[in-house]
Amino acid sequence: MEGKHTSRQEFGKLNTGCSLFAGVIVDISADAVDRCFEYKIPDELRESLHPGSAVNIPFGKGNTERTGYIVYITDSPEFPPEKLKDILSLKEDALTVESKLFELAGFMAEEYGSTYSQALKAVLPVKRKVRKNSRREDPVIKLEELSLKDSPSLRDIRPNEEQQSIIADLIRRYEGRKEEERRVKPSLIHGVTGSGKTLIYIKLIEYMQSQGKKSIVLIPEISLAYQTVTVLSSYFKDKVSVLHSRLSEGEKYEQYMKAVGGETDIMVGPRSALFTPFQDLGLIIIDEEHESSYKSDMSPGYDAREVAVKRAELEDAMLVMGSATPSLSSYKRALEGEYVLYRLKERAVEGSVLPRIHVADMRAEMEKGNRTVFSDKLHELISDRLKKGEQTILFLNRRGYAGFVSCRSCGKVMKCPHCDVSLTAHNSWYFDKNTGKKEGALLSCHYCGYKTYMPKKCPDCGSKYIAAFGVGTQKLQAMTAESFPEARILRMDADSTSKKGAHERILSDFAKGKADILIGTQMIVKGHDFPNVTLVGIIAADMSLYAPEYNCAERTFELLVQAEGRAGRAVKEGDVVVQTYDPGHYAIINASKQDYESFYRQEAQFRKMLGYPPFVNMLKITMSSEDEELLDSVSTRLESAVGVSLRDSKLPEGTEVIGPLNAGIYKVNDIYRKILYIKHPNHDIIIRIRESVKAFIRGIDKNDRIKLQYNWE
């Protein structure tokens, strides 16, 4: 919508002496977002209307009065002004939930560099027309059926002194906001794993219910929906709904309409649940706020935490974020007073203590002849738990059977023909239709889904010495079964949860004691609470430590502490074995002590010294195209233009530009990608540079064959 004004700020810049026109959406479904009808703004309404306003308009040949929502305001309509109808009036209740969501979309378009249509599709994700199906079951009821019927209800648990103090202060600040004539600040609860953040959330939701207000509970992973929904529904009964991508269109629609109709008080889900159309929103909770999944990797590349701050402001609502390992950005804001910081230093369950941490140096294991994936300490403790009837979680941050397949003769690695990544071997065997014999493992790409079979010979040199290397979750499962044949084992990763409802079934079976060992990737270590788990084994603690990302130490620390937090959450004491080849790294050392403050100080010093977020603002611009030659040409010209600007000091002082350079994974699904980073202490200056870069690229790429994606780091 080039030239269209999509925010109140932009609207204020229009020439007050000219006629104004509005682009109006009549049906607010996602399918209708790209279709606007232009209307003339009468002089008597020009001071009252802005993007997001709900208006009454004449529609169609019969000029039927309908409700519409202003998407943009312009002084240059696309159609002859004399053919445009007048807006009839501003709706009496102009501050509808839709108008607030439209204003939120305007903020997102401006902040994240997307079109207004893209932002609207993010905030209006549910189609309006879905066939009714009497056999369709409420997803919350399905989750409840999988839960443990005799599990203790949090209704019977009273908050301890730490928890009650936080609850009381949050409510006091919320109630005092009108007297002080200012919005309530966002809050960050930093609590050790098992410290009872969920009970605080429940008491805040209960308070909001007493005020006639609704609540949104954001979770980072679909896998957490099972536990979160079952805990909340045991307390709030049928007032809980869930919204996530694994639901069918019909299920999404029905959950959405329950919110519109006021039939539910609480919506649970990943980041898109933030846009639930509650009329009286009082509370937004972001659980495990440190998770990177709160950032969208599609345009608009929004950060749900930042957008939640804006929505809370628009709704005059309370925003509460919680984590045992807060993101550096949020913790810095809390220390500087932008957020209110609360701390929970003890575990909530009486008698529960943090687990004992054992760091196993895998170099020493190798020296003494241990060639297995299990250190002696981990093997000993798994055996002990099996004898006691207690449960174990084994965490490995890689799915599949093996990391990659290569030829031992010439070194060729089997790669995806559509992506710049190696193929992963899976324990899914190919059977020859003619002979009926098992021939080879399935190879797959974890980015585009391409599949093929393990070749018998190297396609380059013809050698028969071609094999899989590394360990994935499937191979770890096979190794565990071999080492502990008596153990009942479940695996939870992207492959084992590909079918609908698989997350819930696996977690339910494990919670009910149907397995002794749960093996999985990141999804099993985020917020789950299994009282009988007393041992966690972290198989390769430093797997993410040397990724080509400035925040790899932070990601590693978060994963380790979250994984450690799954052990000994009830009265039984827990143990954690951290297996690593780099026991001296500060992320490993501080994670083994569960010492967040020490880690923060060291990581913050590193970031500040090298000029990385959160101490500078950094925008990542991703340029992608199917045409590699065009992408190279535009990138080269952009690099030259930016270089000239830097040399001639045309860019603002303090600007640092990195790139364009090939993305870490250059090709994904036959799309080539290049990255440009812009760093500057001033947020608004980066936005101005972003718009200049956008205009420069569009000036060369007239047919829009290069797609642009913007993400704040």
C-alpha positions as CSV (number, residue, x, y, z in Angstrom):
1,M,0.0,0.0,0.0
2,E,2.6,2.5,-1.1
3,G,1.6,6.1,-0.4
4,K,-1.3,5.0,1.8
5,H,-1.4,6.2,5.4
6,T,-1.9,3.3,7.8
7,S,-1.2,4.8,11.2
8,R,-2.5,7.7,13.2
9,Q,1.0,9.3,13.1
10,E,1.1,9.1,9.3
11,F,-2.5,10.4,9.0
12,G,-1.5,13.5,10.9
13,K,1.0,14.3,8.2
14,L,-1.7,14.7,5.5
15,N,-2.5,18.1,4.0
16,T,-5.4,19.4,6.0
17,G,-6.7,21.5,3.1
18,C,-7.3,18.6,0.6
19,S,-10.1,16.1,0.3
20,L,-9.5,12.8,2.1
21,F,-10.5,9.3,1.1
22,A,-10.4,6.0,3.0
23,G,-9.8,2.4,2.0
24,V,-12.4,0.3,3.9
25,I,-12.6,-3.4,4.5
26,V,-16.2,-4.5,4.8
27,D,-15.7,-8.2,5.8
28,I,-12.9,-8.5,8.3
29,S,-12.0,-12.0,7.5
30,A,-8.4,-12.8,6.5
31,D,-9.5,-13.6,2.9
32,A,-11.0,-10.1,2.6
33,V,-7.9,-8.2,3.8
34,D,-6.5,-7.6,0.3
35,R,-9.7,-6.1,-1.0
36,C,-10.5,-2.5,0.1
37,F,-13.3,-0.3,-1.1
38,E,-12.6,3.4,-1.3
39,Y,-15.0,6.0,0.2
40,K,-14.9,9.7,0.5
41,I,-14.5,11.2,4.0
42,P,-17.1,13.9,4.6
43,D,-15.6,17.2,6.0
44,E,-17.5,16.8,9.3
45,L,-15.8,13.4,9.9
46,R,-12.2,14.1,8.8
47,E,-11.2,15.0,12.4
48,S,-12.9,11.9,13.8
49,L,-11.5,9.1,11.6
50,H,-8.2,7.3,11.5
51,P,-6.9,3.9,10.4
52,G,-8.7,1.3,12.5
53,S,-11.9,3.3,13.0
54,A,-15.2,1.4,12.7
55,V,-17.6,3.2,10.3
56,N,-21.0,2.9,8.8
57,I,-21.0,2.8,5.0
58,P,-23.4,2.3,2.1
59,F,-22.5,-1.0,0.3
60,G,-23.4,-2.6,-3.0
61,K,-26.0,-1.5,-5.5
62,G,-28.7,-1.2,-2.9
63,N,-26.5,0.9,-0.7
64,T,-27.2,-1.4,2.3
65,E,-25.7,0.1,5.4
66,R,-22.8,-2.1,6.6
67,T,-20.0,-1.8,9.1
68,G,-16.5,-1.4,7.7
69,Y,-13.0,-0.7,9.1
70,I,-10.7,1.9,7.8
71,V,-7.4,0.4,6.6
72,Y,-5.8,3.5,5.1
73,I,-6.5,7.2,4.5
74,T,-5.2,9.0,1.5
75,D,-5.5,12.2,-0.5
76,S,-4.9,10.4,-3.8
77,P,-7.7,7.8,-4.4
78,E,-7.2,5.1,-7.0
79,F,-10.7,5.8,-8.6
80,P,-12.3,9.1,-9.8
81,P,-13.5,11.0,-6.6
82,E,-16.9,11.7,-8.2
83,K,-17.6,8.0,-8.3
84,L,-16.9,7.3,-4.7
85,K,-19.6,7.2,-2.0
86,D,-19.4,9.0,1.3
87,I,-18.8,7.3,4.6
88,L,-22.1,7.7,6.5
89,S,-20.9,8.0,10.1
90,L,-18.4,6.8,12.8
91,K,-19.9,3.9,14.7
92,E,-21.1,4.9,18.1
93,D,-18.8,2.4,19.8
94,A,-15.7,3.2,17.8
95,L,-13.3,1.5,20.2
96,T,-14.3,-2.0,19.2
97,V,-11.9,-4.9,19.5
98,E,-11.6,-4.8,15.7
99,S,-10.5,-1.2,15.7
100,K,-7.9,-1.9,18.3
101,L,-6.6,-4.9,16.3
102,F,-6.4,-2.7,13.2
103,E,-4.4,-0.1,15.1
104,L,-2.1,-3.0,16.3
105,A,-1.7,-4.0,12.7
106,G,-0.7,-0.5,11.8
107,F,2.0,-0.6,14.5
108,M,3.3,-3.9,13.2
109,A,3.5,-2.7,9.6
110,E,5.5,0.3,10.7
111,E,7.7,-1.5,13.2
112,Y,8.5,-4.6,11.2
113,G,8.5,-3.1,7.6
114,S,5.7,-5.3,6.2
115,T,2.7,-4.2,4.2
116,Y,-0.5,-3.4,6.0
117,S,-2.2,-6.3,4.4
118,Q,0.5,-8.7,5.7
119,A,0.1,-7.3,9.2
120,L,-3.7,-7.6,9.0
121,K,-3.5,-11.2,7.9
122,A,-1.4,-11.8,11.1
123,V,-3.9,-10.2,13.4
124,L,-6.9,-11.7,11.6
125,P,-5.8,-15.3,11.0
126,V,-9.1,-17.1,11.1
127,K,-11.4,-17.6,8.1
128,R,-15.0,-16.7,8.8
129,K,-16.8,-19.3,6.7
130,V,-16.3,-22.8,7.8
131,R,-18.8,-25.6,7.4
132,K,-20.6,-26.8,10.6
133,N,-19.7,-30.3,11.6
134,S,-21.6,-32.0,14.4
135,R,-18.8,-34.6,14.8
136,R,-16.2,-31.9,15.5
137,E,-15.0,-32.2,19.1
138,D,-13.8,-29.3,21.2
139,P,-10.0,-29.6,21.3
140,V,-10.0,-28.6,25.0
141,I,-12.3,-31.6,25.8
142,K,-9.9,-33.9,23.9
143,L,-7.0,-32.7,26.0
144,E,-8.9,-33.1,29.2
145,E,-9.7,-36.7,28.2
146,L,-5.9,-37.4,28.0
147,S,-5.1,-35.9,31.3
148,L,-4.7,-37.6,34.6
149,K,-8.0,-37.5,36.4
150,D,-6.5,-37.9,39.8
151,S,-3.8,-35.2,39.4
152,P,-3.8,-32.6,42.2
153,S,-5.7,-29.4,41.4
154,L,-3.9,-26.1,41.9
155,R,-7.3,-24.9,43.4
156,D,-6.3,-26.7,46.6
157,I,-2.8,-25.1,46.7
158,R,-2.3,-21.8,48.5
159,P,0.3,-19.3,47.3
160,N,3.4,-19.2,49.4
161,E,4.8,-15.9,50.8
162,E,6.9,-15.1,47.7
163,Q,4.0,-15.8,45.3
164,Q,1.4,-13.9,47.3
165,S,3.6,-10.9,47.5
166,I,4.0,-10.8,43.7
167,I,0.2,-11.3,43.1
168,A,-0.7,-8.6,45.6
169,D,1.7,-6.1,44.1
170,L,0.7,-6.8,40.5
171,I,-3.0,-6.3,41.4
172,R,-2.2,-3.1,43.4
173,R,-0.4,-1.6,40.5
174,Y,-3.1,-2.6,38.0
175,E,-5.8,-1.0,40.2
176,G,-3.8,2.1,40.8
177,R,-3.1,2.8,37.2
178,K,-6.1,5.1,36.7
179,E,-5.4,7.1,39.9
180,E,-1.8,7.6,38.7
181,E,-3.1,8.4,35.1
182,R,-0.6,6.1,33.5
183,R,-0.5,2.6,32.1
184,V,0.7,-0.3,34.1
185,K,4.3,-1.3,33.3
186,P,5.0,-4.7,31.9
187,S,6.3,-7.2,34.5
188,L,8.9,-9.9,34.4
189,I,8.9,-12.8,36.9
190,H,12.3,-14.4,37.1
191,G,11.7,-17.6,39.0
192,V,13.9,-20.7,39.3
193,T,12.5,-23.8,37.6
194,G,9.6,-25.2,39.7
195,S,9.1,-21.9,41.6
196,G,5.3,-21.8,41.0
197,K,4.9,-19.2,38.3
198,T,1.8,-21.0,37.0
199,L,0.0,-20.5,40.3
200,I,0.6,-16.8,40.1
201,Y,-0.8,-16.8,36.6
202,I,-3.9,-18.6,37.8
203,K,-4.5,-16.2,40.6
204,L,-4.2,-13.2,38.2
205,I,-6.6,-14.8,35.8
206,E,-9.0,-15.4,38.7
207,Y,-8.7,-11.7,39.6
208,M,-9.4,-10.7,36.0
209,Q,-12.5,-12.9,36.0
210,S,-13.8,-11.0,39.1
211,Q,-13.4,-7.8,37.1
212,G,-15.2,-9.1,34.0
213,K,-11.9,-9.2,32.1
214,K,-10.4,-11.8,29.7
215,S,-6.9,-13.3,29.7
216,I,-4.5,-14.5,27.0
217,V,-1.9,-17.1,27.9
218,L,1.0,-17.4,25.4
219,I,3.1,-20.5,25.3
220,P,6.2,-21.1,23.1
221,E,5.4,-24.6,21.8
222,I,2.3,-26.5,20.7
223,S,3.6,-29.3,22.9
224,L,3.0,-27.2,26.0
225,A,-0.7,-26.8,25.1
226,Y,-1.5,-30.2,26.7
227,Q,-0.1,-29.4,30.1
228,T,-1.2,-25.7,30.2
229,V,-4.8,-26.3,29.0
230,T,-5.3,-29.3,31.4
231,V,-4.0,-27.3,34.4
232,L,-6.1,-24.3,33.6
233,S,-9.3,-26.2,32.7
234,S,-9.0,-28.2,36.0
235,Y,-9.3,-24.8,37.7
236,F,-11.5,-22.7,35.3
237,K,-13.6,-25.5,33.8
238,D,-15.2,-24.7,30.4
239,K,-13.9,-21.1,30.4
240,V,-10.6,-22.2,28.7
241,S,-10.0,-22.3,24.9
242,V,-7.0,-23.2,22.8
243,L,-5.8,-21.9,19.5
244,H,-2.8,-23.2,17.5
245,S,-1.7,-24.3,14.1
246,R,-2.4,-28.0,14.5
247,L,-6.1,-27.4,14.8
248,S,-8.3,-27.8,11.8
249,E,-9.9,-24.7,10.2
250,G,-13.2,-25.7,11.7
251,E,-11.7,-26.1,15.2
252,K,-9.9,-22.7,14.9
253,Y,-13.1,-21.0,13.8
254,E,-15.1,-22.4,16.7
255,Q,-12.4,-21.4,19.3
256,Y,-12.2,-18.0,17.7
257,M,-16.0,-17.5,17.8
258,K,-16.1,-18.6,21.4
259,A,-13.9,-15.6,22.1
260,V,-15.9,-13.2,19.9
261,G,-19.2,-14.4,21.6
262,G,-17.8,-14.1,25.2
263,E,-18.2,-17.8,25.9
264,T,-14.6,-18.2,27.1
265,D,-12.4,-16.2,29.5
266,I,-9.0,-17.6,28.7
267,M,-7.3,-18.3,25.4
268,V,-4.1,-20.5,25.4
269,G,-1.8,-20.8,22.5
270,P,1.5,-19.9,20.7
271,R,2.2,-16.4,19.5
272,S,-0.9,-16.1,17.1
273,A,-3.2,-16.4,20.2
274,L,-2.1,-12.9,21.1
275,F,-4.6,-11.6,18.5
276,T,-7.6,-13.3,20.1
277,P,-10.5,-10.8,19.7
278,F,-11.5,-10.4,23.3
279,Q,-13.8,-7.4,23.9
280,D,-12.5,-6.9,27.5
281,L,-8.9,-8.0,27.6
282,G,-7.4,-7.5,31.0
283,L,-4.3,-9.8,31.1
284,I,-1.6,-11.1,28.8
285,I,0.7,-13.7,30.1
286,I,3.8,-14.8,28.2
287,D,5.2,-18.0,29.7
288,E,8.8,-19.0,29.0
289,E,9.3,-15.5,27.5
290,H,12.9,-16.3,26.6
291,E,11.9,-18.6,23.7
292,S,12.9,-17.6,20.2
293,S,9.6,-19.1,18.9
294,Y,7.9,-15.9,20.0
295,K,9.6,-14.3,16.9
296,S,7.8,-14.9,13.6
297,D,10.0,-16.0,10.7
298,M,7.4,-14.9,8.1
299,S,6.4,-11.4,7.1
300,P,5.7,-9.5,9.3
301,G,8.7,-10.7,11.2
302,Y,7.1,-9.6,14.5
303,D,8.2,-10.3,18.1
304,A,5.2,-11.4,20.1
305,R,6.7,-9.9,23.2
306,E,7.0,-6.4,21.7
307,V,3.5,-6.6,20.1
308,A,2.1,-7.8,23.4
309,V,3.5,-4.6,25.0
310,K,1.6,-2.6,22.4
311,R,-1.6,-4.5,22.7
312,A,-1.6,-4.2,26.5
313,E,-1.1,-0.5,26.0
314,L,-4.1,-0.3,23.6
315,E,-6.3,-2.4,25.9
316,D,-5.2,-0.9,29.2
317,A,-4.3,-4.4,30.2
318,M,-1.7,-6.1,32.4
319,L,1.3,-7.8,30.8
320,V,3.2,-10.4,32.8
321,M,6.2,-12.4,31.4
322,G,7.8,-15.3,33.2
323,S,10.9,-17.4,32.8
324,A,13.7,-19.2,34.7
325,T,16.1,-17.9,32.1
326,P,14.8,-14.5,30.9
327,S,16.0,-13.2,27.6
328,L,18.9,-10.8,27.9
329,S,16.8,-8.1,26.3
330,S,13.9,-8.4,28.8
331,Y,16.2,-8.7,31.8
332,K,18.1,-5.6,30.8
333,R,14.8,-3.7,30.5
334,A,13.8,-4.9,33.9
335,L,17.1,-3.9,35.5
336,E,16.7,-0.4,33.9
337,G,13.2,0.0,35.2
338,E,11.3,-0.3,31.9
339,Y,9.7,-3.5,33.2
340,V,8.9,-4.3,36.9
341,L,11.2,-7.2,38.0
342,Y,10.0,-9.9,40.5
343,R,12.0,-12.8,41.7
344,L,11.1,-16.3,42.9
345,K,14.2,-17.8,44.5
346,E,12.8,-21.1,45.9
347,R,10.8,-24.0,44.5
348,A,7.1,-23.9,45.3
349,V,6.5,-27.5,46.3
350,E,7.4,-28.0,50.0
351,G,10.4,-30.2,50.3
352,S,11.4,-29.9,46.6
353,V,14.9,-28.7,45.9
354,L,16.9,-28.0,42.8
355,P,18.5,-31.1,41.4
356,R,22.1,-32.2,41.8
357,I,24.1,-31.4,38.7
358,H,26.9,-33.7,37.5
359,V,29.1,-32.5,34.6
360,A,30.5,-35.3,32.6
361,D,33.6,-34.5,30.5
362,M,33.2,-36.7,27.4
363,R,36.9,-36.2,26.5
364,A,37.8,-38.0,29.8
365,E,35.2,-40.7,29.0
366,M,36.8,-41.3,25.6
367,E,40.3,-41.5,27.2
368,K,39.2,-44.2,29.5
369,G,37.8,-46.3,26.7
370,N,34.0,-45.4,26.9
371,R,32.8,-45.3,23.3
372,T,29.1,-45.2,24.1
373,V,26.8,-42.2,24.0
374,F,26.3,-42.6,27.8
375,S,28.9,-41.4,30.3
376,D,29.5,-43.8,33.2
377,K,27.6,-41.5,35.6
378,L,24.6,-41.3,33.3
379,H,24.5,-45.1,32.7
380,E,24.7,-45.7,36.5
381,L,21.9,-43.3,37.3
382,I,19.6,-44.6,34.5
383,S,20.0,-48.1,35.9
384,D,19.2,-46.8,39.4
385,R,16.0,-45.1,38.3
386,L,14.8,-48.2,36.5
387,K,15.2,-50.2,39.7
388,K,13.4,-47.5,41.7
389,G,10.5,-47.2,39.2
390,E,11.3,-43.5,38.6
391,Q,11.4,-41.8,35.2
392,T,14.2,-40.4,33.1
393,I,14.3,-37.7,30.4
394,L,17.1,-37.9,27.8
395,F,17.5,-34.6,25.9
396,L,19.3,-34.4,22.5
397,N,18.9,-31.3,20.3
398,R,18.8,-33.2,17.0
399,R,16.1,-35.3,15.6
400,G,16.6,-38.2,13.1
401,Y,18.8,-41.3,13.2
402,A,22.1,-39.6,12.2
403,G,23.4,-36.1,11.6
404,F,24.5,-36.6,8.0
405,V,25.6,-39.3,5.4
406,S,28.9,-39.2,3.7
407,C,31.3,-41.2,1.6
408,R,34.4,-42.4,3.5
409,S,36.4,-42.6,0.2
410,C,35.9,-39.2,-1.4
411,G,34.2,-37.3,1.4
412,K,31.0,-36.4,-0.5
413,V,28.1,-35.4,1.8
414,M,24.6,-36.3,0.7
415,K,22.8,-32.9,0.3
416,C,19.3,-31.8,-0.5
417,P,19.0,-30.8,-4.1
418,H,16.7,-27.9,-3.1
419,C,18.4,-26.6,0.1
420,D,22.0,-26.0,1.1
421,V,21.9,-28.5,3.9
422,S,22.9,-32.1,4.4
423,L,20.2,-34.8,4.5
424,T,19.5,-36.6,7.7
425,A,19.2,-40.4,8.0
426,H,16.1,-41.7,9.6
427,N,15.3,-45.2,10.9
428,S,12.6,-45.7,8.2
429,W,13.6,-48.5,5.9
430,Y,13.1,-48.8,2.2
431,F,11.8,-52.2,1.1
432,D,12.4,-53.2,-2.5
433,K,9.1,-54.1,-4.2
434,N,10.6,-56.7,-6.3
435,T,12.8,-58.6,-3.8
436,G,10.9,-57.6,-0.6
437,K,14.3,-57.0,1.0
438,K,15.2,-54.1,3.3
439,E,17.5,-51.9,1.2
440,G,18.4,-48.7,3.0
441,A,17.5,-45.9,5.4
442,L,15.3,-43.0,4.4
443,L,17.2,-39.7,4.0
444,S,15.2,-36.5,4.4
445,C,15.6,-32.7,4.4
446,H,14.4,-31.0,7.6
447,Y,13.8,-27.7,5.8
448,C,11.8,-28.6,2.7
449,G,10.7,-32.2,3.3
450,Y,12.6,-33.7,0.4
451,K,13.0,-37.5,0.8
452,T,15.2,-40.1,-0.9
453,Y,16.9,-43.4,0.0
454,M,20.4,-44.2,1.2
455,P,22.4,-44.9,-1.9
456,K,24.3,-48.3,-2.0
457,K,27.3,-46.5,-3.7
458,C,28.7,-43.0,-3.6
459,P,27.1,-41.1,-6.6
460,D,30.4,-39.3,-7.2
461,C,33.2,-42.0,-6.9
462,G,31.2,-45.2,-6.8
463,S,32.6,-46.3,-3.5
464,K,30.5,-48.7,-1.4
465,Y,31.8,-47.1,1.8
466,I,29.0,-44.6,2.4
467,A,27.5,-44.4,5.8
468,A,25.6,-42.2,8.4
469,F,27.5,-40.2,11.0
470,G,26.5,-38.5,14.2
471,V,23.6,-39.2,16.6
472,G,20.0,-38.2,16.3
473,T,17.0,-38.9,18.5
474,Q,16.1,-42.1,16.6
475,K,19.6,-43.5,16.9
476,L,19.7,-42.5,20.6
477,Q,16.5,-44.4,21.1
478,A,18.0,-47.5,19.5
479,M,21.2,-47.1,21.6
480,T,19.1,-46.7,24.8
481,A,17.0,-49.8,24.0
482,E,20.2,-51.8,23.4
483,S,21.8,-50.6,26.7
484,F,18.6,-50.9,28.8
485,P,16.5,-53.6,27.2
486,E,14.1,-53.7,30.1
487,A,13.2,-50.0,29.7
488,R,10.0,-48.8,28.1
489,I,11.0,-45.9,25.9
490,L,9.0,-43.1,24.2
491,R,10.5,-40.6,21.7
492,M,9.2,-37.1,21.1
493,D,10.5,-35.0,18.2
494,A,9.2,-33.4,15.0
495,D,9.0,-36.8,13.3
496,S,7.1,-38.7,16.0
497,T,4.7,-35.8,16.5
498,S,3.9,-35.2,12.8
499,K,0.4,-36.6,13.2
500,K,-2.4,-34.6,14.8
501,G,-2.7,-35.2,18.5
502,A,0.7,-37.0,18.8
503,H,2.1,-34.4,21.2
504,E,-0.7,-34.9,23.6
505,R,-0.7,-38.7,23.4
506,I,3.0,-39.0,24.0
507,L,3.0,-36.6,27.0
508,S,-0.1,-38.2,28.4
509,D,1.4,-41.7,28.2
510,F,4.5,-40.6,29.9
511,A,2.6,-38.7,32.6
512,K,0.6,-41.8,33.3
513,G,3.8,-43.9,33.8
514,K,3.5,-45.9,30.6
515,A,7.2,-45.4,29.8
516,D,10.4,-45.2,31.9
517,I,12.4,-43.0,29.6
518,L,11.3,-40.1,27.3
519,I,13.8,-39.2,24.6
520,G,13.4,-36.0,22.7
521,T,14.5,-32.6,21.3
522,Q,13.8,-29.1,22.7
523,M,10.0,-29.7,22.9
524,I,10.4,-32.1,25.9
525,V,12.4,-29.6,28.1
526,K,10.2,-26.6,27.9
527,G,7.9,-26.1,31.0
528,H,6.7,-29.7,31.4
529,D,6.1,-31.0,34.9
530,F,6.4,-34.7,35.6
531,P,6.5,-35.5,39.3
532,N,8.1,-38.9,38.8
533,V,11.0,-37.7,36.7
534,T,14.1,-37.7,38.9
535,L,16.8,-37.9,36.2
536,V,17.6,-35.8,33.2
537,G,20.4,-36.7,30.9
538,I,21.7,-33.9,28.5
539,I,23.5,-36.0,25.8
540,A,25.4,-33.2,24.0
541,A,25.2,-30.0,26.0
542,D,27.5,-28.0,23.7
543,M,25.8,-29.0,20.4
544,S,24.3,-25.5,20.1
545,L,27.3,-23.7,21.7
546,Y,29.3,-23.0,18.5
547,A,26.4,-22.2,16.1
548,P,27.2,-19.2,13.8
549,E,25.0,-16.9,15.9
550,Y,26.0,-14.1,18.3
551,N,23.5,-15.4,20.9
552,C,24.5,-19.1,20.8
553,A,25.8,-19.0,24.4
554,E,22.5,-17.6,25.6
555,R,20.5,-20.3,23.7
556,T,22.7,-23.0,25.2
557,F,22.4,-21.7,28.7
558,E,18.6,-21.5,28.4
559,L,18.3,-25.0,27.0
560,L,20.5,-26.5,29.7
561,V,18.7,-24.8,32.6
562,Q,15.3,-25.6,31.2
563,A,16.3,-29.2,30.8
564,E,17.8,-29.4,34.3
565,G,14.5,-28.0,35.6
566,R,12.6,-31.1,34.6
567,A,14.2,-33.2,37.3
568,G,13.0,-33.6,40.9
569,R,10.1,-31.2,40.7
570,A,8.1,-33.0,43.5
571,V,9.4,-34.3,46.8
572,K,11.8,-36.9,45.3
573,E,15.3,-35.5,44.8
574,G,16.5,-35.2,41.2
575,D,19.8,-35.6,39.4
576,V,21.0,-34.1,36.1
577,V,24.0,-35.3,34.0
578,V,25.4,-32.7,31.6
579,Q,27.6,-34.4,29.0
580,T,29.9,-32.0,27.3
581,Y,33.3,-31.7,25.5
582,D,33.7,-28.1,26.8
583,P,33.1,-28.1,30.6
584,G,35.0,-24.9,31.0
585,H,32.7,-22.7,29.0
586,Y,30.9,-20.0,31.1
587,A,27.5,-21.1,29.7
588,I,28.1,-24.7,30.8
589,I,29.5,-23.6,34.2
590,N,26.7,-21.2,35.1
591,A,24.0,-23.6,33.8
592,S,25.4,-26.4,36.0
593,K,25.0,-24.0,39.0
594,Q,21.7,-22.6,37.7
595,D,23.2,-19.2,38.2
596,Y,21.4,-16.8,35.9
597,E,22.9,-13.5,37.3
598,S,26.5,-14.6,36.7
599,F,25.7,-15.8,33.2
600,Y,23.9,-12.5,32.5
601,R,26.9,-10.4,33.7
602,Q,29.4,-12.4,31.5
603,E,27.2,-12.5,28.4
604,A,26.2,-8.8,28.7
605,Q,29.8,-7.8,28.9
606,F,30.6,-9.8,25.7
607,R,27.6,-8.3,23.9
608,K,28.4,-4.8,24.9
609,M,32.0,-5.0,24.0
610,L,31.2,-6.4,20.5
611,G,28.2,-4.2,19.8
612,Y,25.4,-6.8,19.8
613,P,21.7,-6.6,21.0
614,P,20.4,-5.7,23.5
615,F,23.1,-3.0,23.8
616,V,22.6,-1.8,20.2
617,N,19.6,-2.1,17.9
618,M,20.2,-4.6,15.0
619,L,17.9,-5.2,12.1
620,K,18.3,-8.2,9.9
621,I,17.1,-7.8,6.3
622,T,16.6,-11.1,4.4
623,M,16.5,-10.9,0.6
624,S,15.2,-14.0,-1.1
625,S,14.5,-15.0,-4.7
626,E,14.3,-18.0,-7.0
627,D,16.5,-16.0,-9.4
628,E,20.0,-16.4,-8.0
629,E,21.6,-14.2,-10.7
630,L,19.2,-11.3,-10.0
631,L,19.8,-11.7,-6.2
632,D,23.5,-11.5,-6.8
633,S,23.3,-8.5,-9.0
634,V,21.0,-6.5,-6.7
635,S,23.2,-7.5,-3.6
636,T,26.3,-6.4,-5.4
637,R,24.9,-3.0,-6.3
638,L,23.4,-2.6,-2.8
639,E,26.8,-3.4,-1.2
640,S,28.5,-0.9,-3.4
641,A,25.9,1.8,-2.6
642,V,26.1,1.2,1.2
643,G,29.9,1.2,1.0
644,V,29.9,4.5,-0.8
645,S,27.5,5.9,1.8
646,L,29.8,4.8,4.6
647,R,32.9,6.2,3.0
648,D,31.2,9.5,2.2
649,S,29.6,9.6,5.7
650,K,26.1,9.7,4.2
651,L,24.8,7.3,6.7
652,P,24.2,8.6,10.3
653,E,27.2,8.5,12.6
654,G,27.4,5.2,14.5
655,T,25.8,3.1,11.8
656,E,27.4,-0.3,11.1
657,V,26.3,-2.3,8.0
658,I,27.3,-5.9,7.6
659,G,26.7,-7.6,4.2
660,P,24.9,-8.4,2.1
661,L,26.2,-12.0,2.6
662,N,24.9,-15.4,2.0
663,A,22.5,-16.7,4.7
664,G,23.8,-19.5,6.9
665,I,21.6,-21.8,4.9
666,Y,21.9,-20.2,1.5
667,K,19.2,-22.2,-0.4
668,V,15.9,-23.4,1.1
669,N,13.3,-25.1,-1.1
670,D,15.0,-23.6,-4.3
671,I,14.9,-20.1,-2.8
672,Y,18.2,-18.3,-2.5
673,R,18.7,-16.0,0.5
674,K,21.1,-13.2,1.4
675,I,21.3,-11.2,4.7
676,L,22.0,-7.6,5.4
677,Y,22.5,-6.4,9.0
678,I,22.1,-2.8,10.1
679,K,23.3,-1.7,13.6
680,H,22.8,1.6,15.3
681,P,22.0,2.7,18.9
682,N,19.0,4.6,17.7
683,H,15.9,2.6,16.7
684,D,14.3,5.3,14.5
685,I,17.5,5.8,12.5
686,I,17.6,2.1,11.6
687,I,14.0,2.4,10.4
688,R,14.9,5.3,8.1
689,I,17.9,3.4,6.7
690,R,15.6,0.4,6.2
691,E,13.2,2.4,4.1
692,S,16.1,3.7,2.0
693,V,17.3,0.1,1.5
694,K,13.8,-1.0,0.5
695,A,13.5,1.9,-2.0
696,F,16.9,1.1,-3.5
697,I,16.1,-2.5,-4.0
698,R,12.6,-1.8,-5.4
699,G,14.2,0.7,-7.8
700,I,16.3,-2.1,-9.3
701,D,13.8,-5.0,-9.0
702,K,10.8,-3.5,-10.8
703,N,8.9,-6.8,-10.9
704,D,9.2,-7.5,-7.1
705,R,11.0,-10.8,-7.7
706,I,13.1,-10.3,-4.6
707,K,11.1,-10.8,-1.4
708,L,12.2,-8.7,1.7
709,Q,11.8,-9.8,5.3
710,Y,12.7,-7.7,8.3
711,N,13.5,-9.0,11.8
712,W,14.8,-7.1,14.8
713,E,17.5,-9.2,16.5
